[in-house]
Amino acid sequence: MKGVIPALDAAAREIKREVARTQLRATKGIKLIARRPPPQIGMTPKDEVWSLGKATLWRYRNPSIRQGPPVILFLGLVGDPSIYDISPGNSWAERLVAEGFDVFLFDWGRPEPEEGDHTLDTYLSGYFIHAVDAVRRVAGTDEVSMGAYCMGALMVLLLLGSRDDVPASNLVLFTPPCDFEHSPAFMLNFRTGRMGPSDAIDETTGLVPEGVIRGMFRMLGPTSQIVQYVTLWENMWSDDFVEAHRAVNHWAWSHRPMAGPAFAELVTHYLRDNALMTGSAELGGRPVRLDRVTIPTLIVVAEKDEF
């Protein structure tokens, strides 16, 4: 009996805990269903220091800069850069600021029909390179450190591989899509030619609508939303989990339209022709050579990343 009583006590405690959690799930679930306001993301204090067209450069406030060179963070054309600053305590920007870095955030902006003719080179040579110059000017330095995520990582490789005048001292690439032979299954129609870029572009605006972009990402995991809701329900008792889930989920589905020509380049040259791997990539008519990227580079990939 000595071993039975503690086991019964432990089982009773577990039952009581699960009952309490179920009650919390129900209470918190009602609040969520009652349309709570969207989660607050990107809360680390920052100031706009430069803009050009839709593009904007922000500088995080840091009264104690101890590290250099300054860091510029950015991602691709269809996502919100707040992924770098999801919420307090869950923010790479916040951590870098705390470590004494001078941190900048670059945002391509949400395109409208007037940007419907933009190519990848338009974005990189027409906007981003000028934002880098603004970082150097504001920070008073000669070089910058670059941190790029997903499509942004591919774009910065195209820039650095096609030009020798980009003042980058080092590079951190998060999940860079380079070899499209291993791209997700939902891109197969584009890869095989059964669908062309024009099938996704709205001819009245010259843009790929955000709904189309969102649909493509949903196809990365067709059942992912169901799994997310199940996971959320299982952890509804935890305020910290709920808020983190809401923040990340809000970011994950905040897609933006994309300029048709830039989208067509990605589909034709990279998704279909795998130009970066075959050595045939170009940016603005300039050949892209990866052996030009000689600065220290760190590549970060996730074990279950779709790319």
KOLTORSE-491659 format. One record per residue (C-alpha): residue number from 0; residue in three letters; x, y, z. Coordinates in Angstrom, 3 decimals, padded with zeros to 6 digits. Each point is the difference from the previous one (the first is absolute). Layout:
REM KOLTORSE-491659
<node k="NUM" r="Ala" xx="X" yy="Y" zz="Z"/>
...
END
This chain:
REM KOLTORSE-491659
<node k="0" r="Met" xx="000.000" yy="000.000" zz="000.000"/>
<node k="1" r="Lys" xx="002.931" yy="002.341" zz="000.549"/>
<node k="2" r="Gly" xx="000.503" yy="000.425" zz="-003.736"/>
<node k="3" r="Val" xx="-003.702" yy="000.172" zz="-000.798"/>
<node k="4" r="Ile" xx="-000.936" yy="003.037" zz="002.089"/>
<node k="5" r="Pro" xx="002.586" yy="002.372" zz="-001.554"/>
<node k="6" r="Ala" xx="-001.027" yy="-001.195" zz="-003.458"/>
<node k="7" r="Leu" xx="-003.659" yy="000.719" zz="000.786"/>
<node k="8" r="Asp" xx="000.913" yy="003.404" zz="001.361"/>
<node k="9" r="Ala" xx="001.967" yy="000.790" zz="-003.164"/>
<node k="10" r="Ala" xx="-002.893" yy="-001.148" zz="-002.191"/>
<node k="11" r="Ala" xx="-002.425" yy="002.141" zz="001.988"/>
<node k="12" r="Arg" xx="002.250" yy="003.049" zz="-000.348"/>
<node k="13" r="Glu" xx="000.268" yy="-000.607" zz="-003.768"/>
<node k="14" r="Ile" xx="-003.793" yy="-000.280" zz="-000.322"/>
<node k="15" r="Lys" xx="-000.526" yy="003.199" zz="001.962"/>
<node k="16" r="Arg" xx="002.627" yy="001.805" zz="-002.086"/>
<node k="17" r="Glu" xx="-001.603" yy="-001.122" zz="-003.264"/>
<node k="18" r="Val" xx="-003.458" yy="001.057" zz="001.232"/>
<node k="19" r="Ala" xx="001.384" yy="003.424" zz="000.904"/>
<node k="20" r="Arg" xx="001.681" yy="000.287" zz="-003.391"/>
<node k="21" r="Thr" xx="-003.199" yy="-000.993" zz="-001.789"/>
<node k="22" r="Gln" xx="-001.862" yy="002.737" zz="001.862"/>
<node k="23" r="Leu" xx="002.683" yy="002.499" zz="-000.995"/>
<node k="24" r="Arg" xx="-000.139" yy="-001.199" zz="-003.614"/>
<node k="25" r="Ala" xx="-003.747" yy="000.616" zz="-000.104"/>
<node k="26" r="Thr" xx="000.261" yy="003.435" zz="001.621"/>
<node k="27" r="Lys" xx="002.881" yy="001.160" zz="-002.173"/>
<node k="28" r="Gly" xx="-001.540" yy="-001.560" zz="-003.105"/>
<node k="29" r="Ile" xx="-003.115" yy="002.121" zz="000.485"/>
<node k="30" r="Lys" xx="002.177" yy="003.102" zz="000.182"/>
<node k="31" r="Leu" xx="001.749" yy="-000.938" zz="-003.247"/>
<node k="32" r="Ile" xx="-003.282" yy="-000.729" zz="-001.751"/>
<node k="33" r="Ala" xx="-001.243" yy="003.374" zz="001.244"/>
<node k="34" r="Arg" xx="002.469" yy="001.559" zz="-002.445"/>
<node k="35" r="Arg" xx="002.772" yy="001.281" zz="002.179"/>
<node k="36" r="Pro" xx="002.027" yy="002.712" zz="-001.729"/>
<node k="37" r="Pro" xx="002.969" yy="-001.158" zz="-002.114"/>
<node k="38" r="Pro" xx="003.157" yy="-000.690" zz="002.002"/>
<node k="39" r="Gln" xx="002.530" yy="002.773" zz="000.305"/>
<node k="40" r="Ile" xx="003.174" yy="-000.879" zz="-001.873"/>
<node k="41" r="Gly" xx="003.139" yy="001.991" zz="-000.752"/>
<node k="42" r="Met" xx="-000.014" yy="001.694" zz="003.402"/>
<node k="43" r="Thr" xx="003.725" yy="000.718" zz="000.405"/>
<node k="44" r="Pro" xx="000.328" yy="003.817" zz="-000.229"/>
<node k="45" r="Lys" xx="001.304" yy="001.231" zz="-003.358"/>
<node k="46" r="Asp" xx="-000.014" yy="003.102" zz="-002.177"/>
<node k="47" r="Glu" xx="-000.355" yy="000.496" zz="-003.734"/>
<node k="48" r="Val" xx="003.296" yy="001.377" zz="-001.333"/>
<node k="49" r="Trp" xx="-000.403" yy="-000.291" zz="-003.788"/>
<node k="50" r="Ser" xx="-002.585" yy="-000.760" zz="-002.666"/>
<node k="51" r="Leu" xx="-000.240" yy="-000.237" zz="-003.769"/>
<node k="52" r="Gly" xx="-003.306" yy="-000.755" zz="-001.672"/>
<node k="53" r="Lys" xx="-001.600" yy="-002.775" zz="002.046"/>
<node k="54" r="Ala" xx="003.325" yy="-001.095" zz="001.510"/>
<node k="55" r="Thr" xx="000.773" yy="001.015" zz="003.587"/>
<node k="56" r="Leu" xx="003.037" yy="-000.312" zz="002.255"/>
<node k="57" r="Trp" xx="-000.411" yy="-000.103" zz="003.771"/>
<node k="58" r="Arg" xx="002.628" yy="000.312" zz="002.729"/>
<node k="59" r="Tyr" xx="-000.564" yy="-001.634" zz="003.375"/>
<node k="60" r="Arg" xx="000.663" yy="002.277" zz="002.926"/>
<node k="61" r="Asn" xx="003.163" yy="-000.921" zz="001.859"/>
<node k="62" r="Pro" xx="001.712" yy="002.431" zz="002.382"/>
<node k="63" r="Ser" xx="002.837" yy="-002.464" zz="000.594"/>
<node k="64" r="Ile" xx="001.495" yy="-001.073" zz="-003.334"/>
<node k="65" r="Arg" xx="003.076" yy="-002.115" zz="000.746"/>
<node k="66" r="Gln" xx="000.253" yy="-002.276" zz="-003.040"/>
<node k="67" r="Gly" xx="000.657" yy="000.641" zz="-003.665"/>
<node k="68" r="Pro" xx="-000.556" yy="000.189" zz="-002.861"/>
<node k="69" r="Pro" xx="-003.700" yy="000.912" zz="-000.125"/>
<node k="70" r="Val" xx="-002.430" yy="-002.793" zz="-000.885"/>
<node k="71" r="Ile" xx="-002.685" yy="000.286" zz="-002.679"/>
<node k="72" r="Leu" xx="-002.790" yy="-002.593" zz="000.165"/>
<node k="73" r="Phe" xx="-002.403" yy="-000.738" zz="-002.864"/>
<node k="74" r="Leu" xx="-001.939" yy="-002.746" zz="-001.713"/>
<node k="75" r="Gly" xx="-001.681" yy="-000.590" zz="-003.361"/>
<node k="76" r="Leu" xx="-002.651" yy="001.947" zz="-001.857"/>
<node k="77" r="Val" xx="-003.149" yy="-001.736" zz="001.230"/>
<node k="78" r="Gly" xx="000.405" yy="-000.047" zz="003.790"/>
<node k="79" r="Asp" xx="-000.094" yy="002.419" zz="002.901"/>
<node k="80" r="Pro" xx="003.492" yy="000.618" zz="001.479"/>
<node k="81" r="Ser" xx="-001.477" yy="-000.083" zz="003.509"/>
<node k="82" r="Ile" xx="001.085" yy="-003.667" zz="000.086"/>
<node k="83" r="Tyr" xx="003.213" yy="001.435" zz="001.441"/>
<node k="84" r="Asp" xx="-001.944" yy="001.626" zz="002.842"/>
<node k="85" r="Ile" xx="-003.025" yy="-002.181" zz="000.756"/>
<node k="86" r="Ser" xx="-000.538" yy="000.869" zz="003.660"/>
<node k="87" r="Pro" xx="001.936" yy="001.058" zz="003.110"/>
<node k="88" r="Gly" xx="002.231" yy="-002.868" zz="001.036"/>
<node k="89" r="Asn" xx="-000.492" yy="-001.660" zz="-003.387"/>
<node k="90" r="Ser" xx="001.881" yy="002.422" zz="-002.200"/>
<node k="91" r="Trp" xx="003.322" yy="-000.265" zz="-001.767"/>
<node k="92" r="Ala" xx="000.135" yy="003.782" zz="-000.418"/>
<node k="93" r="Glu" xx="-000.577" yy="000.482" zz="003.729"/>
<node k="94" r="Arg" xx="002.781" yy="-002.481" zz="000.805"/>
<node k="95" r="Leu" xx="002.476" yy="001.653" zz="-002.376"/>
<node k="96" r="Val" xx="-000.775" yy="003.409" zz="001.487"/>
<node k="97" r="Ala" xx="000.537" yy="-001.406" zz="003.499"/>
<node k="98" r="Glu" xx="003.366" yy="-001.375" zz="-001.136"/>
<node k="99" r="Gly" xx="001.059" yy="003.499" zz="-001.070"/>
<node k="100" r="Phe" xx="-000.495" yy="-000.122" zz="-003.770"/>
<node k="101" r="Asp" xx="-001.233" yy="002.902" zz="-002.102"/>
<node k="102" r="Val" xx="-002.965" yy="-001.695" zz="-001.704"/>
<node k="103" r="Phe" xx="-001.917" yy="001.129" zz="-003.073"/>
<node k="104" r="Leu" xx="-003.107" yy="-001.555" zz="-001.565"/>
<node k="105" r="Phe" xx="-000.687" yy="000.333" zz="-003.733"/>
<node k="106" r="Asp" xx="-003.559" yy="-000.319" zz="-001.313"/>
<node k="107" r="Trp" xx="-000.707" yy="-000.260" zz="-003.753"/>
<node k="108" r="Gly" xx="-003.540" yy="001.249" zz="000.576"/>
<node k="109" r="Arg" xx="-003.323" yy="-001.149" zz="-001.437"/>
<node k="110" r="Pro" xx="-000.024" yy="000.453" zz="-003.794"/>
<node k="111" r="Glu" xx="-002.828" yy="001.639" zz="-001.892"/>
<node k="112" r="Pro" xx="-000.665" yy="000.066" zz="-003.770"/>
<node k="113" r="Glu" xx="002.604" yy="002.742" zz="-000.491"/>
<node k="114" r="Glu" xx="002.629" yy="-002.551" zz="001.101"/>
<node k="115" r="Gly" xx="-001.431" yy="-002.653" zz="-002.314"/>
<node k="116" r="Asp" xx="002.980" yy="000.289" zz="-002.366"/>
<node k="117" r="His" xx="002.694" yy="-000.620" zz="002.630"/>
<node k="118" r="Thr" xx="002.631" yy="-002.667" zz="-000.606"/>
<node k="119" r="Leu" xx="002.340" yy="-001.550" zz="002.549"/>
<node k="120" r="Asp" xx="002.684" yy="002.436" zz="-001.124"/>
<node k="121" r="Thr" xx="-002.414" yy="002.907" zz="000.468"/>
<node k="122" r="Tyr" xx="-000.386" yy="-000.984" zz="003.621"/>
<node k="123" r="Leu" xx="003.643" yy="-000.794" zz="000.691"/>
<node k="124" r="Ser" xx="001.787" yy="002.699" zz="-001.994"/>
<node k="125" r="Gly" xx="-002.786" yy="002.567" zz="000.154"/>
<node k="126" r="Tyr" xx="-000.889" yy="-000.239" zz="003.682"/>
<node k="127" r="Phe" xx="002.057" yy="-002.353" zz="002.141"/>
<node k="128" r="Ile" xx="003.471" yy="001.205" zz="-000.951"/>
<node k="129" r="His" xx="-001.089" yy="003.557" zz="000.871"/>
<node k="130" r="Ala" xx="-001.341" yy="-001.201" zz="003.351"/>
<node k="131" r="Val" xx="003.422" yy="-001.529" zz="000.712"/>
<node k="132" r="Asp" xx="001.594" yy="003.366" zz="-000.760"/>
<node k="133" r="Ala" xx="-002.483" yy="001.605" zz="002.406"/>
<node k="134" r="Val" xx="001.052" yy="-002.441" zz="002.741"/>
<node k="135" r="Arg" xx="003.643" yy="000.912" zz="-000.526"/>
<node k="136" r="Arg" xx="-000.800" yy="003.693" zz="000.019"/>
<node k="137" r="Val" xx="-002.183" yy="-000.120" zz="003.134"/>
<node k="138" r="Ala" xx="002.353" yy="-002.321" zz="001.897"/>
<node k="139" r="Gly" xx="003.177" yy="001.695" zz="-001.228"/>
<node k="140" r="Thr" xx="001.641" yy="-003.220" zz="-001.210"/>
<node k="141" r="Asp" xx="001.528" yy="-001.327" zz="-003.196"/>
<node k="142" r="Glu" xx="-001.586" yy="-003.474" zz="000.030"/>
<node k="143" r="Val" xx="-003.115" yy="-001.759" zz="001.225"/>
<node k="144" r="Ser" xx="-000.883" yy="-003.485" zz="001.186"/>
<node k="145" r="Met" xx="-002.990" yy="-001.564" zz="-001.787"/>
<node k="146" r="Gly" xx="-002.602" yy="-002.429" zz="001.321"/>
<node k="147" r="Ala" xx="-002.432" yy="-001.327" zz="-002.637"/>
<node k="148" r="Tyr" xx="-002.878" yy="-002.463" zz="000.241"/>
<node k="149" r="Cys" xx="-001.417" yy="-002.349" zz="-002.670"/>
<node k="150" r="Met" xx="-000.571" yy="001.843" zz="-003.315"/>
<node k="151" r="Gly" xx="002.014" yy="002.884" zz="001.408"/>
<node k="152" r="Ala" xx="002.965" yy="-002.374" zz="000.362"/>
<node k="153" r="Leu" xx="-000.260" yy="-000.970" zz="-003.675"/>
<node k="154" r="Met" xx="-000.276" yy="003.650" zz="-001.017"/>
<node k="155" r="Val" xx="003.087" yy="001.103" zz="001.911"/>
<node k="156" r="Leu" xx="001.989" yy="-002.856" zz="-001.552"/>
<node k="157" r="Leu" xx="-001.037" yy="001.268" zz="-003.433"/>
<node k="158" r="Leu" xx="001.104" yy="003.502" zz="000.951"/>
<node k="159" r="Leu" xx="003.347" yy="-000.992" zz="001.496"/>
<node k="160" r="Gly" xx="000.651" yy="-002.454" zz="-002.811"/>
<node k="161" r="Ser" xx="-000.557" yy="002.625" zz="-002.695"/>
<node k="162" r="Arg" xx="001.727" yy="003.044" zz="001.490"/>
<node k="163" r="Asp" xx="003.339" yy="000.677" zz="001.653"/>
<node k="164" r="Asp" xx="-000.995" yy="003.313" zz="001.593"/>
<node k="165" r="Val" xx="-002.402" yy="-001.166" zz="002.730"/>
<node k="166" r="Pro" xx="001.516" yy="001.058" zz="003.360"/>
<node k="167" r="Ala" xx="-000.860" yy="-003.184" zz="001.928"/>
<node k="168" r="Ser" xx="002.422" yy="-001.286" zz="002.638"/>
<node k="169" r="Asn" xx="-001.789" yy="-003.270" zz="000.766"/>
<node k="170" r="Leu" xx="-003.221" yy="-001.811" zz="-000.779"/>
<node k="171" r="Val" xx="-002.525" yy="-002.131" zz="001.888"/>
<node k="172" r="Leu" xx="-002.470" yy="-001.912" zz="-002.197"/>
<node k="173" r="Phe" xx="-003.070" yy="-001.570" zz="001.572"/>
<node k="174" r="Thr" xx="-001.475" yy="-002.880" zz="-002.038"/>
<node k="175" r="Pro" xx="001.287" yy="001.263" zz="-003.377"/>
<node k="176" r="Pro" xx="-001.840" yy="-001.615" zz="-002.966"/>
<node k="177" r="Cys" xx="002.854" yy="-000.618" zz="-002.436"/>
<node k="178" r="Asp" xx="-000.385" yy="-003.455" zz="-001.555"/>
<node k="179" r="Phe" xx="-003.555" yy="-000.161" zz="-001.324"/>
<node k="180" r="Glu" xx="000.346" yy="-003.607" zz="-001.065"/>
<node k="181" r="His" xx="-001.079" yy="-000.692" zz="003.567"/>
<node k="182" r="Ser" xx="-002.860" yy="002.511" zz="000.085"/>
<node k="183" r="Pro" xx="-003.363" yy="-000.926" zz="001.583"/>
<node k="184" r="Ala" xx="-002.485" yy="-002.129" zz="-001.914"/>
<node k="185" r="Phe" xx="-002.501" yy="002.832" zz="-000.412"/>
<node k="186" r="Met" xx="002.474" yy="001.730" zz="-002.344"/>
<node k="187" r="Leu" xx="000.088" yy="-003.002" zz="-002.308"/>
<node k="188" r="Asn" xx="-002.540" yy="001.501" zz="-002.414"/>
<node k="189" r="Phe" xx="002.242" yy="003.024" zz="-000.482"/>
<node k="190" r="Arg" xx="003.141" yy="-002.118" zz="-000.247"/>
<node k="191" r="Thr" xx="-001.455" yy="-002.273" zz="-002.672"/>
<node k="192" r="Gly" xx="-001.565" yy="002.811" zz="-002.008"/>
<node k="193" r="Arg" xx="-003.599" yy="-001.072" zz="000.549"/>
<node k="194" r="Met" xx="-000.460" yy="003.436" zz="001.526"/>
<node k="195" r="Gly" xx="001.778" yy="003.155" zz="-001.049"/>
<node k="196" r="Pro" xx="000.628" yy="003.253" zz="001.884"/>
<node k="197" r="Ser" xx="-002.816" yy="001.705" zz="-001.922"/>
<node k="198" r="Asp" xx="-002.490" yy="-002.426" zz="001.571"/>
<node k="199" r="Ala" xx="000.636" yy="001.623" zz="003.394"/>
<node k="200" r="Ile" xx="000.314" yy="003.654" zz="-001.081"/>
<node k="201" r="Asp" xx="-002.995" yy="002.327" zz="-000.028"/>
<node k="202" r="Glu" xx="000.292" yy="001.707" zz="-003.378"/>
<node k="203" r="Thr" xx="-001.940" yy="003.047" zz="001.216"/>
<node k="204" r="Thr" xx="002.542" yy="000.826" zz="002.720"/>
<node k="205" r="Gly" xx="003.154" yy="-001.823" zz="-001.122"/>
<node k="206" r="Leu" xx="000.161" yy="-001.598" zz="003.455"/>
<node k="207" r="Val" xx="-000.321" yy="-003.494" zz="001.390"/>
<node k="208" r="Pro" xx="-002.868" yy="000.534" zz="002.487"/>
<node k="209" r="Glu" xx="000.683" yy="-000.677" zz="003.652"/>
<node k="210" r="Gly" xx="-002.755" yy="-002.634" zz="000.003"/>
<node k="211" r="Val" xx="001.927" yy="-001.969" zz="-002.621"/>
<node k="212" r="Ile" xx="003.206" yy="000.305" zz="002.041"/>
<node k="213" r="Arg" xx="-001.851" yy="-001.139" zz="003.112"/>
<node k="214" r="Gly" xx="-001.478" yy="-002.955" zz="-001.864"/>
<node k="215" r="Met" xx="003.454" yy="-001.117" zz="-001.131"/>
<node k="216" r="Phe" xx="001.305" yy="000.030" zz="003.546"/>
<node k="217" r="Arg" xx="-003.048" yy="-001.874" zz="001.273"/>
<node k="218" r="Met" xx="000.858" yy="-002.784" zz="-002.422"/>
<node k="219" r="Leu" xx="003.345" yy="-000.473" zz="001.769"/>
<node k="220" r="Gly" xx="-002.062" yy="-001.858" zz="002.599"/>
<node k="221" r="Pro" xx="-003.661" yy="-000.441" zz="-000.983"/>
<node k="222" r="Thr" xx="-000.978" yy="-001.206" zz="003.488"/>
<node k="223" r="Ser" xx="002.178" yy="002.478" zz="001.891"/>
<node k="224" r="Gln" xx="-002.897" yy="002.216" zz="001.064"/>
<node k="225" r="Ile" xx="-001.848" yy="-002.958" zz="001.522"/>
<node k="226" r="Val" xx="003.143" yy="-001.051" zz="001.848"/>
<node k="227" r="Gln" xx="000.497" yy="003.571" zz="001.221"/>
<node k="228" r="Tyr" xx="-003.513" yy="000.160" zz="001.432"/>
<node k="229" r="Val" xx="000.422" yy="-003.355" zz="001.734"/>
<node k="230" r="Thr" xx="003.326" yy="001.121" zz="001.466"/>
<node k="231" r="Leu" xx="-001.536" yy="003.295" zz="001.086"/>
<node k="232" r="Trp" xx="-002.887" yy="-001.805" zz="001.728"/>
<node k="233" r="Glu" xx="002.367" yy="-002.330" zz="001.819"/>
<node k="234" r="Asn" xx="001.967" yy="002.969" zz="001.335"/>
<node k="235" r="Met" xx="-002.876" yy="002.459" zz="000.485"/>
<node k="236" r="Trp" xx="000.579" yy="-000.081" zz="003.750"/>
<node k="237" r="Ser" xx="003.380" yy="001.748" zz="-000.436"/>
<node k="238" r="Asp" xx="-000.172" yy="003.772" zz="-000.523"/>
<node k="239" r="Asp" xx="003.596" yy="000.105" zz="-001.222"/>
<node k="240" r="Phe" xx="-000.612" yy="-002.712" zz="-002.614"/>
<node k="241" r="Val" xx="-003.234" yy="001.588" zz="-001.214"/>
<node k="242" r="Glu" xx="001.581" yy="003.411" zz="-000.469"/>
<node k="243" r="Ala" xx="003.074" yy="-001.440" zz="-001.734"/>
<node k="244" r="His" xx="-002.224" yy="-002.121" zz="-002.257"/>
<node k="245" r="Arg" xx="-002.194" yy="002.971" zz="-000.914"/>
<node k="246" r="Ala" xx="003.016" yy="002.195" zz="-000.755"/>
<node k="247" r="Val" xx="001.764" yy="-002.530" zz="-002.234"/>
<node k="248" r="Asn" xx="-003.236" yy="-001.026" zz="-001.725"/>
<node k="249" r="His" xx="-000.857" yy="003.646" zz="-000.652"/>
<node k="250" r="Trp" xx="003.402" yy="000.525" zz="-001.627"/>
<node k="251" r="Ala" xx="-000.090" yy="-003.273" zz="-001.947"/>
<node k="252" r="Trp" xx="-003.151" yy="000.938" zz="-001.905"/>
<node k="253" r="Ser" xx="000.724" yy="003.709" zz="-000.489"/>
<node k="254" r="His" xx="001.086" yy="-000.390" zz="-003.603"/>
<node k="255" r="Arg" xx="000.462" yy="002.771" zz="-002.537"/>
<node k="256" r="Pro" xx="-000.518" yy="000.197" zz="-003.755"/>
<node k="257" r="Met" xx="003.051" yy="-000.362" zz="-002.226"/>
<node k="258" r="Ala" xx="001.000" yy="001.854" zz="-003.148"/>
<node k="259" r="Gly" xx="-000.670" yy="-002.198" zz="-003.043"/>
<node k="260" r="Pro" xx="003.424" yy="000.350" zz="-001.690"/>
<node k="261" r="Ala" xx="001.861" yy="-000.904" zz="003.215"/>
<node k="262" r="Phe" xx="-002.277" yy="-003.005" zz="000.459"/>
<node k="263" r="Ala" xx="000.530" yy="-001.060" zz="-003.626"/>
<node k="264" r="Glu" xx="003.780" yy="000.160" zz="000.488"/>
<node k="265" r="Leu" xx="-000.184" yy="-002.215" zz="003.071"/>
<node k="266" r="Val" xx="-002.194" yy="-002.563" zz="-001.738"/>
<node k="267" r="Thr" xx="001.799" yy="-000.045" zz="-003.367"/>
<node k="268" r="His" xx="003.642" yy="000.374" zz="000.948"/>
<node k="269" r="Tyr" xx="000.185" yy="-001.545" zz="003.449"/>
<node k="270" r="Leu" xx="-002.929" yy="-002.322" zz="000.604"/>
<node k="271" r="Arg" xx="-000.041" yy="-001.372" zz="-003.570"/>
<node k="272" r="Asp" xx="003.580" yy="000.448" zz="-001.242"/>
<node k="273" r="Asn" xx="001.739" yy="-000.232" zz="003.412"/>
<node k="274" r="Ala" xx="002.284" yy="002.765" zz="-001.256"/>
<node k="275" r="Leu" xx="001.934" yy="000.485" zz="003.216"/>
<node k="276" r="Met" xx="001.134" yy="-003.629" zz="-000.068"/>
<node k="277" r="Thr" xx="000.725" yy="-000.133" zz="-003.750"/>
<node k="278" r="Gly" xx="001.981" yy="003.248" zz="-000.017"/>
<node k="279" r="Ser" xx="-002.390" yy="001.753" zz="-002.401"/>
<node k="280" r="Ala" xx="-001.470" yy="002.499" zz="002.470"/>
<node k="281" r="Glu" xx="-000.040" yy="003.692" zz="-000.892"/>
<node k="282" r="Leu" xx="-001.086" yy="003.169" zz="001.748"/>
<node k="283" r="Gly" xx="-000.669" yy="003.036" zz="-002.140"/>
<node k="284" r="Gly" xx="001.990" yy="-001.571" zz="-002.838"/>
<node k="285" r="Arg" xx="002.997" yy="-000.641" zz="002.243"/>
<node k="286" r="Pro" xx="001.103" yy="-003.617" zz="000.511"/>
<node k="287" r="Val" xx="-000.343" yy="-001.341" zz="003.531"/>
<node k="288" r="Arg" xx="002.954" yy="-002.005" zz="001.314"/>
<node k="289" r="Leu" xx="-000.164" yy="-001.439" zz="003.479"/>
<node k="290" r="Asp" xx="003.804" yy="-000.088" zz="000.222"/>
<node k="291" r="Arg" xx="-000.153" yy="003.791" zz="000.233"/>
<node k="292" r="Val" xx="-001.544" yy="-000.361" zz="003.452"/>
<node k="293" r="Thr" xx="003.225" yy="-000.228" zz="001.976"/>
<node k="294" r="Ile" xx="-001.064" yy="001.702" zz="003.237"/>
<node k="295" r="Pro" xx="-000.550" yy="-002.167" zz="003.125"/>
<node k="296" r="Thr" xx="-003.401" yy="-001.662" zz="-000.429"/>
<node k="297" r="Leu" xx="-002.150" yy="-001.945" zz="002.451"/>
<node k="298" r="Ile" xx="-002.893" yy="-002.079" zz="-001.384"/>
<node k="299" r="Val" xx="-002.765" yy="-000.969" zz="002.429"/>
<node k="300" r="Val" xx="-002.526" yy="-002.669" zz="-000.999"/>
<node k="301" r="Ala" xx="-002.716" yy="-001.810" zz="001.926"/>
<node k="302" r="Glu" xx="-000.169" yy="-003.781" zz="000.132"/>
<node k="303" r="Lys" xx="-003.616" yy="000.010" zz="-001.217"/>
<node k="304" r="Asp" xx="000.190" yy="003.024" zz="-002.271"/>
<node k="305" r="Glu" xx="-002.012" yy="-000.571" zz="-003.190"/>
<node k="306" r="Phe" xx="002.863" yy="001.215" zz="-002.209"/>
END
